[in-house]
Amino acid sequence: MEQPVPRQKFYRKMITTVTFNPSLDYVVSVDKFRTGTLNRTKTEKIFPGGKGINVSIMLAELGMETVACGFTAGFTGTMLLRLLDDRGVRNDFITVAQGFTRINVKIRSDTASELNGQGPVIGAADIRRLYEKLDGLTSDDVLILAGTIPDAMPQTVYMEIMKRLNGKKMKVVVDTTGNLLKNVLACHPFLVKPNGDELGDLFHVRISGIPDVVTYGRELQRMGAVNVLVSLGKDGAVLIDESGNVLQEAAPAGKVCSAVGAGDSMVAGFLTGYLKSGEYQTALKLGICTGSATAFCEGLAGRKDIEALLPSLGRLLGTDAGQAFPGL
């Protein structure tokens, strides 16, 4: 039996993801789920969850060097690390003393229901330990701050991390919502990735088409973001790059199984495409391909799922996908 990949410290030229509030996602299917009575499951699956973790899993599938970090607690945290080891994802989480890594229950029935756990208590000393780890990063590294934070934590924590690392001149990707996102814009993140609804919520408007996406995406740039990638589900995505160019791509055809993790997969694909090619158009195409592959799966897409969509990606690029993305 293969030995699990040991948890290791940060590496140079590494893509590091931070997940403050990871989870075990317990996904069950139930015939005609009803409240107030006993329901029995038909199927049960458990996945490591959390936006940064999802990005690291997909980066590993794409052959990129990545390490997932953040905070875990209790026996559920131990299980989370085991699941990451089983998937070959390097990880370096901080174990905190109070609480448990949350369990998110996702019920698939005639309607979908979810129950998300609270997560552990993260104290000031735990935050200092994270800062000390991140101090080891260099300008060659990429940092991804993704997802929500526990309710008791300040909405400025991502901003404080970026301020601390400002002198390193490294690329930072931020995929979150609300004030957590707004607060980091002045620190000039390399990429932010709201979806259409999240973009509208930031400005208290309803996004009704591509012109609205461009208008409010440019506003995020005016506020400090370098590149703005807006995911639009079946309508693909729009990228407003650092030069102000607007790039738009449609999603490939396929049957959507679940949108969970699709946006995180898009981030992983986009970053992989950009780091391999240095081209935003190529990055956008691979991001959409990877996000769509996950949308067409139960859980995150695997390498074979992504490869199945690469021929259509290659035609879009006007070249062979294997040449465009060596190693895929």
N, C-alpha and C positions, 0 to 999 in steps of 0.2 A: 504494500500500500504506500502511496506517495506520502512523504512527510509534509506537514503544513509549512508554508513559508513563514519563517520567524519574523516577529515584529522587530523592526529596525528603526534606527534614527534617520534623520533627514539626509538626503543625498544631494550633491550638486547636480545641476541641470535636471532637476526633478520638478514634476507638477505636484504640488502639495494641496490637498483639499482639507478644509476645516469644516466640521459639522458639530455645532454646539449641542444639538438636540437630536441625536440619532435614535433609531428605533428598531425593534423587531416588527416587521409587518406580517401580521397573521391574517391570511386571506382565506376566507371560507365561502363555499357556495351552499345555499339553503333553498329548498323548494318552498315558495310562497311564505317568506319570512313574515312573522307576525309578532308584534309587541305584546307583552302581558301573558305570554304562554311559553311552553317549552318548544324550542326549535332544535332539530338535529341536522348536522352538517352532512353534505354529500361528498365534498372534497375539502381538503385542508392543505395549505402550503404556507411556508414561512420564509421570508426574505429579509436580508439586511436592508434597512431603510434609512432615509435621510438624504437630502439633496447632494451634499458633498460626497457622501459614500457612493451614491448612484453615479456621480461623475467619475470617481476613481475606478469603479467597476468597469465602466464603459471605456475609459482610457486604457485600462489593462487589456480589454478585449481588442482594442485598436493597436496594441503593441507599444504603447507609450509608457515611459517610466513614471510611476505615480506612487504617492504614499498618502494614505488617509489618516487624518488625526482629528482630535476633538476630545470629547468627554464621555466616559461610560461609568456605570455604577451597578453593583449587585450582580446576581446570577444571570440576569438578562444581558448585562454588559459582557459577561464572560461568553455567553452564547453568541452575541453579535461578533466578537472578535474571532470566534471559532468559524463562523460562517464566512467571514472575510478571508481567513486563512485557507479555507476550503476552496475559495475562488481564486486563490493566488494573488490576493491584493495585499501589498505591504501596508502595514498600519502601525501607528505609534500613538495610541490614545492614552489620555490621562484618566486614571481611575479615581473617582471622587468618593467620599465617605458616606454621604447621605443620599438616600433614595435609590431608585432603580432606573436603568435605561428603560425608556417607555416601550410599551407594547401598543401598537396601533392595530385595531381590529377592523378589517374591511370585509363587509358582508355583501356577497353577490347573490341577488335574488331577482324577483320581478322588478324591484327597485334596489338601488345601491345605498348602503348605509355604512357609516364609518364612526368609530369611537377611538379617539386619540388619547394616549396617556399623557401625563403631565411632565415626566422627566425628572432627573435628579436635581439636587441643590448644588449649584456651582458657586463656590466661595471665592473671595479675593485671592487667597493663596493659590487656588487652582488656576485662576486667570494668570497669575504671575508665572506659574509653571508653563503655561502655554506660550506666553510672551518669550520666555527664555528659550523655548524650542524654536520659535519663529525667528529669533535673533540669529540662528545658524544659517538662515537662508541667504542667498547671494543674488546679485543682479542676473545671474544665469538662470535662476529658478522662476517658476510661475506659481502664484498663490491663488487659490479659488476659495472665496468665502461664500457659502451657499446655505440657504434655508433660514428657518426661524431660530430664535433663541428662547430659552426659558423665560417665563413671564417676569420673574424677579430681576432679570438682568437689564441694564440700561440699554436703550436703543442706540447708544453711541458706541457700542463695543467694536463694531466693524470699523468705524471711523478711527477709533483709538489705535487699532491694529495697523491701519494704513498709515497713520501719522508716525507711528513708531518705526515703520519700515521705509519711510519716505526717502531717506538718504541712500537706500540701496538701489533705487531706480529700477525696480523689478516690475514685471507685468502682474497686475492684480485683476482678477475677474470677480465680479460681484453678481450673484444671482439670488436676490431676495426682493422684498416688497416694502411698501410704506416708508416709514421714517428710517428704518434700517438702511434702505437704499438711498433716500434723499440725503442722509447725513454723510454718505461717503463721496458724493459727487464732487465736492470741493477738493477732494484728494486725488482727483483725476484717474479713476480706475480705467484700465485698458479696455475693458468690455463690461457692459451691463446687459442683462437679458430678461426684461419683463415679457410677459405675454400680453396680448391685446387688452384683456380685462385689467391686468395689473397696471398697464400704462395709463388706462383711463382713470383708474382709482387714484393714481398719484396726483392727477390734476382735476379730479372730481368732475370728469366728463365721460360721455359714452363714445367709445371709438367706433365709428360707423363705416370706415373704409380706409383704403390705403392713404389717401390724402391726410386723414386724421393721424394715422400712424406716423407719417413723415413729419407732420407739424409738431406733434408732441415728442417724437424721438429727437428732433432737432432741439427742442427745449431742454431735453436731458443733456445734450451736448453743450448747450449754452451754459448749463449749470455745472459742467465739468467733465462729463463722461467723454472718453476718447472715441470709442465705438459703441453703437447702440444696435443690438440685435433683438428684434421683436418677433416672437413665435406666434403664429396665427393658426395653429391646428391644421385642418385640411386645406387651408389656403396657403400653407407654406410659411415663409418668413420674409422679413424685410430687414436689411442691414443698412444703416447709415454709417459709412466708414469715416475714418479720421480726416479724410480729405473732403468730406461732405457729399461724396457720391452715394446715391440711393440704389441699392441692389435688391432685386426681388426675385424669388424663386418659388415655384409651386411645389407642392408635395407630390411624391409618386403615388400612383393608384394602389389601393390595397384595402383590405377589410380591417377597420380599427377594432382592436380587442380591448385595449385600455390605454388611456392617456397618461397613466401614472408613470413617471420617470421619463416621459418623452422629451420634456424640456431639458432635463439634466443630460440626457443622451445627446441632444442637440449641442449643448455646451461642449461636451467631450469631443464630438465630431468636428465642430467648428475649430476648436483649439488645435486638434490633431491636424486638420487640413491646413491651418495657417502656419503651424510650426514646421510642417513638412514642405510646404510650397512657398510660403511668404506672400500668398495672394489671397485677397479677401473673397474674390468670386469663387475660388476653389474651396475656401474654408466654408462659405455659405452652403455650397452644394453638398459637401460631405456632412455638414451639420444637419441639413434637412434629411439626407439619406439615413443618418444614424438615428435621429429622432423618430423618423417614420418607421424604421425597423422595430423600435421598441413599442410604438403605438400598435403595431400589427402582432405583438406577442402578449402573452400573459407573463408579466414580469419584464425585466430588462432583456433587451435583445442580446443574443450571443454572436460570436464572430460569424457563424454561418448565416445567421439572419441578415447581418449587415452585408456580407459578401453577395447574398442573393439579389440585393438591390444595386450593387455596384455596376453591373452592365448598363442599366439605364442611366446611372450617374456618368459613366464613361461616354455615352452618347451625348449627354448634355455638355460634357467638357470638350467634345470633339476629339477625344483621344482615348486610348486604352486606360481603363481605370487602374489597372495594375501599374502602368507607367506613372500615372498621376500620383498614386499613393503607394510607393514601394513598401512592401512588407504587409500589405493588407491582403 
